[in-house]
Structure formats: C-alpha cells, structure tokens
Amino acid sequence: MGKQSFLGPIDPQFSGIPAYNIEKEFEEAKRELAEDPETFRIWQLRLAKYPRSFYYSVLDAIKLSSTLVKEWLTKYMFANEKDAAQKAEKITSCSNVNTGSHAKHFDAEDCRRIGLRIRDLESDNRLQDLVLSIYHCLTIMADRMSISKIICNHKDKMYIVKAD
C-alpha cells in the first residue's frame, strides 16, 4: 500500500445502499411496530420499496462477504500458517462492521493493526512507478470516457465496460 492508499470496509451494497443500513431499517421497523402498532401504515409505505424476501438477501450478502474474506485470507495471505483461521477471523470482525458510513477507510497502519500483511509501496521504486503509471492512465481514461468497469484478466487482457 502507498501512503495515500486505503481499504474500505467490508460493506455489501444494494444499488448504492449499504446492506447494514437496510438491515437497520428492517430492525427499526420490527422494534417500532412491536412498541406501537399504529406505525404500521408508515412502515408499510417505507418498506414497500423493497421486493419480497429482500431482507433475507441483505442478511445473506453480509454473511457471504464475511465468509469470503475469511476464506481468502486463510487460503492466500495466511496460507500454511497454523493460526490462519484465527487471524482471518480477527481481520474480518474488525473490517466487517457498520461504521455508519461506507467512507470509513483503513490506511496502511490501520491494516497492520488489525493483522493484515502490508508492504509499503514506497519501499520498491520500480513497483511504485508501475502502479502509479497505471493509476494515472486509468484516471485520465475515466476522466475522458464514461466507464463503469475496467477488468484485466489473468492473461493481461483488458476490458473496458462503458457506462450507458
């Protein structure tokens, strides 16, 4: 990671809305309806925007995101370490929390503190130059084109998906 690098939280989204916020809204509805059934009409209107079974999809997304992060950390970052599962669990629990904002970032020191292995980009000038060159090229492209995704596969083939 570079000095300006950061990781975001594990934060599944549904059309730009954090899954945690949707979960909170449903939990708030349950609590308010139990305390005051007269709020039924208000909650009926508020929750009507969601399709049937949506709440369960939200819970599944939160659970799946944690499961995948734990699996990937165990399999890759901590491969062949006896305490890999414990390390992965700690990192996942620290990074999969509802901070109230998707903007909660983890810089290199935060990442180290929760147990991630971080190599400073500035410690390798050649790598830093390559990474920053790619970053600047992509920034210029994104500024000049309407792009929704840039994908590079394992064969170094790049695909650019233009936004509609």
N, C-alpha and C positions, 0 to 999 in steps of 0.2 A: 504494500500500500504506500502511496505517496503522502506527503504532508497534507495535501488537500483532499485525500481520499476518505471515503467513509462507506460504511454499510448501513443499509436501512434495517428496520426491524422485520421480523417475520410477520408479515401483515397481509393476509389474503384479502383481495378486493373483489367487489361485485360492481361492475360499471363505475369504478372510481370511488365506491363507498366501502370503507373498511368493514370487514366481516365482524370485527369486535363491536363496532357501533351498531350494526344491525342486531347482533345478539343482545346488546344492552337495551335496544328499543323493545325487543320482544319481552325481555325480563322485566323491564319497567311496566309494560302493559299488563303482564301477569300480576305483578305486585299491586298496581293501581286498581285493577279490576277486582282483586281479592278484597282490597280495602274499601273500595267504593264502586259497586256495580253500576252506578249511574254514569260512569265514564265510558260505558260500553259503546255508545254512538261515536264518540271522539276516537276511540281506539279502532273501531270498525273502519272508519274513514282513513285513519293513518296507516293501518296495516293492509288495507285493500290494494295498495300499490305493489305488494309482493305476490308472486304466484304461489299456488298451493305447494306445500312441503318445502318452501324456500328456507324456512328457519333451519330445517334439518340439513339442507345443502350448506348453509353457513357454518353450522357446527362441524359438519364433515370436512369442510375446507380448512378450518382451524386445526382440527385433529390431523388431517393429512399433511399439512405444512410442517407440523412438528415431527411427525413420523419420518417424512422425507429428509429433513435436516439432520435428525439423529442418525438415520441410515447412512447418509452421505458422509457425515463427519466420521462415523465409525469405520466406514469402508475405505475412505480416502485419506483424510487428514491424519487420523489416528490408526491407520492400518497396522496390524500386527502388534498393537500395544495391549497389554492385559487389561488396563483400565479404560479402554476406548469408549465403552458404553457409558461409563460414569462421566467421562469428560464431555461426551456428546450431550448427555442429559443436562449437565450444568449449563453448557453454552445455549442449548435450546431453551431452557427455562429462563435464562437471562435475556434472550433476544426475542422470545415469543410472548411478549407482554403488551397489554393495551396501555400505551402511554397517553392515550387521548389524542395523539397526533401521529400521522404517518411520517411527519417530518423529524421524528426522533432519530438521530443518527449516532452511529458508533464510529469514532475515529480510531486510528491505529492503537492508541493507548487503551481506549475502551475495549477494543477487540482483544488485546493482550490480557487485560484484566479479567475478562470472562473466560479466557482459556484458549482462544484461537491462536494458531501459529501465524505470526505476521512477519514478513520480510520487508524491510524498508526499501521502497523503490529507489530512493536516492543512493543506496549502497552499491548499485550497479548502474554506472553511467550509460552503458550501451542499452541495457534493458529500458532504463528511464527514457532515453531518446526515442526508442522504438514505440513505447507505449504512448508517449506524448505526441509523437508524429501521427499515430493512428487516431488519437483523440482529437487532434486539431483538424485532421482531414474529415473525420465524421462530423465534427461541429460545423465546419464550412458546408458540407453536404446538407446537413439538416437545416442550415440557415437558408440555403438556396432552393431546396426541394421540399415538397410536402411528403415526409417519410413517416410511416408508422412503425416500421421494424427494419432492422438490419441484422441479417443472420449470416454467420460464417460457419460452414460445416467442418468436419474433421479432415476433409480433403482440400481445405483452403479455398473452397468455392464460396463466393459471397453473393447473397441475395438481398435485394433491396425491395421492400414492400412499400409502395406508395400509398399514402392516405387518400381516401376518396374525397 
